[in-house]
Amino acid sequence: MKSMNRRNFVNSTTAFGALSALSYSRVLGANERINVAVIGVHGRGRNHIKSFDSIKGVSVVALCDVDKNVLDLESANFAKPVVKYGDYRELVQDKEIDVISIASPDHWHVPMAAHAILAGKDVYIEKPLSHTIEEGRYLADLAKREKKIVQHGTQAKSLQSCRNAVRYMQSGELGKIRLAKAINHQLRKPIGREPDADVPAGVDYDLWLGPAPLRLFTANRFHYNWHWFWDYGCGDIGNDGIHQIDIARWGLEVGFPRAVMSSGGQLFYNDDHETPDTQTAVFEFDDTAIIYEMRLWTDYKLEGHDNGNIFYGDNGTLSMGREGWRVTFKDGSAGPFEPRGPHNHYENFIEALRNDNPGLLNADVLEGHISSALCHMGNISMRVEQRLEFDADRERFVNSPEANGMLAKAYRKGYELPQ
């Protein structure tokens, strides 16, 4: 297939927005095979490949990555032949593909998902949904307008044990839940310092940067460590903490907070990291709150958790983590316990797709937008060093022009969102 140059891509971006009503959309029968393509196959993408290909009636038929070395390796390791793409813009035009599964760096999530939706594809997208709050709103509105199924990768929503825990809390057994804590507590080793270097052979670095500012290549800004740079990632609150923040919102039955206050910095790292290794955020709601606590320099647990949640109610606590969930009543006696178990998040997405019903999704695009927005709000409050009040209807801060300037970002020319 002929590759796109920058001018062709700009033209195709305009065409996507103007002609979206003419986009290809395959109508799937109840038993028809669903063809999936995975973008980003280094790391989390491997789980996408394995999980989708294990579902009856679903087949991974294409892989896409800007690093030809990784793409060739993962394709060779796959159990069957697949079509390989180095450029997602060519991939989304493939009419044999029904689903685009996105495991790219954060700054590419919304642009890739938008082009996939406008090409008639349904989308599974890794967390966080977006790189900015305005991006998340844009994608939620686009998916609704184009009537596409978009699942967000907060897979705890499809853990039966977690669903049972939330049902237990919301039954009133613990009384009023006054507070939820979201714990992200682990050891992430330093990354050191890496000098500017030549782009590795086989890597399309300009496409990897995409909408991000043009910068010289360094090893620390590439595979996985991109999480720790603001141009591409959201720090660990958006990488790991979003799972616990999403569960906290779910258990409390809350959406956007009315205010956020966050502080953080580097108490451990002295290297190329831009994002914090230590962060605390308080999200205020009308009659409850979420406290997010992140420490990336510990190999011990906080209140029994490395990554988990604690809900504090009038009658006791519900603790939820890797081992499952358990209740401890205020007199110290033990309540219910249930082990964690597996999730069926990919299967839930396929079920919603086959029924053409986004209402069946356990983590739809709007829920993904709100949980991702809380992560962005925590980062923004930390960076402007201010308690921020938030207008949920307008999705804007009411007391900081500086913070509102971080709701969106500039896109490098040729990589703008389709309008």
Secondary structure as UniProt FT lines:
FT   HELIX           6..18
FT   HELIX           20..22
FT   TURN            30..31
FT   STRAND          34..39
FT   HELIX           44..53
FT   TURN            56..57
FT   STRAND          58..64
FT   HELIX           68..77
FT   STRAND          83..85
FT   HELIX           88..91
FT   TURN            92..93
FT   TURN            95..96
FT   STRAND          99..102
FT   HELIX           106..108
FT   HELIX           109..118
FT   TURN            119..120
FT   STRAND          122..125
FT   HELIX           133..146
FT   STRAND          150..152
FT   HELIX           155..158
FT   HELIX           160..170
FT   TURN            171..174
FT   STRAND          177..185
FT   TURN            201..202
FT   HELIX           205..209
FT   TURN            210..211
FT   HELIX           219..221
FT   TURN            223..224
FT   HELIX           225..228
FT   TURN            230..232
FT   HELIX           235..239
FT   HELIX           241..252
FT   STRAND          259..265
FT   STRAND          278..284
FT   STRAND          289..295
FT   TURN            303..304
FT   STRAND          307..313
FT   TURN            314..315
FT   STRAND          316..321
FT   TURN            322..323
FT   STRAND          324..329
FT   TURN            330..331
FT   STRAND          334..339
FT   HELIX           345..354
FT   TURN            355..356
FT   HELIX           358..360
FT   HELIX           365..384
FT   STRAND          388..391
FT   TURN            392..395
FT   STRAND          396..397
FT   HELIX           401..404
FT   TURN            405..406
FT   TURN            413..414
//
